[in-house]
Amino acid sequence: MKYTRLTKEQFEELHQEFTTFLATQSIDKAEWDTIKKEKPEVAEQELDVFSDLIWEGVLTKAQYLEHFSKNHIFLFQCFDTEVKSIVLKSLVPEVDFLTKEGLQWLSDNMFTETIEMKVGKKVFTEERNYSLFQLIQQGAFLSDGQLFNQINTIIES
């Protein structure tokens, strides 16, 4: 497997897509039930292949990622060969960006000496999608890029 297997909940959400995936291999429900019962290792392989296909599709479309921790916010804009980042760090240890109050504090203090802001860029040293997957494994999630673009617009002006 290149990525990780989807969760039970994700498989349930993608039930129709998985059915279509099996159909492309001429596997109907009856045959799938037989495979699960008599050849569980083949069923496991099918689940892994489907998971990788889904991850590949999602990662290929990914344009923005965000990662929040207590005192840091990492914002990423993803390109074909590199990722651009904006890192916000609270210099006030009590602030917690994982709370609504912490985000309000950020909004009120964005361009003060209590927020350290760094902008960077990193060329992918591994395949793009795998690099993005590693960020997700570390806690990043897909986003619409609104926060990245708001901050980036202010930085560039």
C-alpha positions in Angstrom: 0.0 0.0 0.0 1.2 3.5 -0.8 -1.1 5.3 1.7 -3.3 3.9 4.4 -6.5 2.0 4.3 -9.7 4.0 4.5 -11.6 3.8 7.8 -14.8 1.8 8.1 -16.7 5.2 8.2 -14.9 6.3 5.0 -15.8 3.1 3.2 -19.4 3.5 4.3 -19.4 7.1 2.9 -17.8 5.8 -0.4 -20.1 2.7 -0.7 -21.3 3.6 -4.1 -17.8 4.4 -5.4 -16.6 1.1 -4.0 -19.4 -0.8 -5.7 -18.5 0.9 -9.0 -14.8 0.0 -8.4 -15.7 -3.7 -7.9 -18.0 -3.6 -11.0 -15.0 -2.4 -13.1 -13.4 -5.7 -12.2 -16.6 -7.7 -12.9 -17.2 -8.4 -9.2 -20.9 -8.2 -8.2 -22.3 -8.3 -4.6 -22.7 -12.1 -4.5 -19.1 -12.6 -5.7 -17.8 -9.9 -3.3 -19.5 -11.7 -0.4 -17.9 -15.0 -1.5 -14.5 -13.4 -1.8 -14.8 -11.9 1.7 -15.7 -15.3 3.1 -13.5 -17.7 1.1 -10.5 -15.5 0.2 -10.2 -12.8 2.9 -6.6 -11.9 1.7 -8.0 -11.0 -1.8 -10.7 -8.9 -0.2 -8.0 -7.1 1.9 -6.1 -6.4 -1.3 -9.1 -5.0 -3.0 -9.8 -2.7 0.0 -6.1 -1.5 -0.1 -6.2 -0.9 -3.9 -9.4 1.1 -3.6 -8.0 3.1 -0.6 -4.9 4.0 -2.6 -7.1 5.1 -5.6 -9.2 7.3 -3.4 -6.2 8.8 -1.6 -4.5 9.4 -5.0 -7.5 11.2 -6.3 -7.9 13.4 -3.2 -4.2 14.3 -3.0 -4.0 15.1 -6.7 -6.8 17.7 -6.3 -5.4 19.1 -3.0 -4.5 22.8 -3.2 -4.4 23.8 0.4 -3.7 22.2 3.8 -3.9 23.5 7.3 -2.5 22.2 10.6 -3.4 23.7 13.9 -1.7 23.1 17.2 -1.8 24.9 20.6 0.6 27.7 19.6 1.2 27.2 15.9 -0.9 27.4 12.7 0.7 25.9 9.5 -0.9 27.0 6.3 0.1 25.3 3.0 -0.5 26.1 -0.6 0.3 23.1 -2.8 1.7 23.3 -6.3 3.0 20.6 -8.6 6.6 20.7 -7.5 6.6 22.7 -4.3 4.6 23.8 -1.3 4.4 27.4 0.0 3.9 27.8 3.7 2.8 30.4 6.2 3.6 29.6 9.8 2.0 31.6 12.6 3.3 31.2 16.1 1.9 32.7 19.3 4.5 34.2 21.5 2.0 34.2 24.3 2.2 30.6 25.7 -1.3 30.7 27.3 -3.0 31.2 23.9 -4.5 28.0 22.4 -5.3 28.1 18.7 -7.3 24.9 19.2 -10.0 26.9 20.9 -12.5 29.5 19.6 -11.0 32.0 22.0 -7.5 31.3 20.7 -8.6 32.0 17.2 -10.3 35.2 18.2 -7.1 36.2 20.0 -5.2 35.5 16.8 -7.6 37.7 14.8 -7.2 40.5 17.3 -3.4 40.2 17.5 -2.4 39.1 14.0 0.0 41.9 13.2 1.4 42.6 16.6 4.7 41.6 18.2 2.8 38.7 19.9 2.6 36.7 16.7 5.6 35.5 14.8 5.0 34.9 11.1 7.2 33.0 8.7 6.7 32.5 5.0 8.5 29.7 3.3 8.7 27.4 0.3 9.8 23.8 0.0 10.4 21.9 -3.2 9.1 18.4 -3.0 11.9 15.9 -2.6 9.5 13.0 -2.8 6.5 12.5 -5.0 4.0 15.4 -4.5 1.0 13.3 -3.3 3.1 11.3 -0.9 4.6 14.4 0.6 1.1 15.9 1.1 0.0 12.6 2.6 2.8 12.8 5.1 1.6 16.2 6.2 -1.9 14.8 6.6 -0.5 11.9 8.7 1.1 14.6 10.9 -2.3 16.2 11.5 -2.9 18.5 8.5 -6.2 18.6 6.8 -7.6 19.7 3.4 -8.9 23.2 3.4 -10.5 25.7 1.0 -7.4 28.0 1.3 -9.4 30.9 2.6 -7.2 31.6 5.6 -4.0 31.1 3.6 -5.2 33.5 0.9 -6.4 36.1 3.4 -3.0 36.2 5.2 -1.0 35.9 2.0 -2.9 38.9 0.5 -2.0 41.0 3.6 1.6 39.9 3.5 2.0 40.7 -0.2 0.4 44.2 0.1 
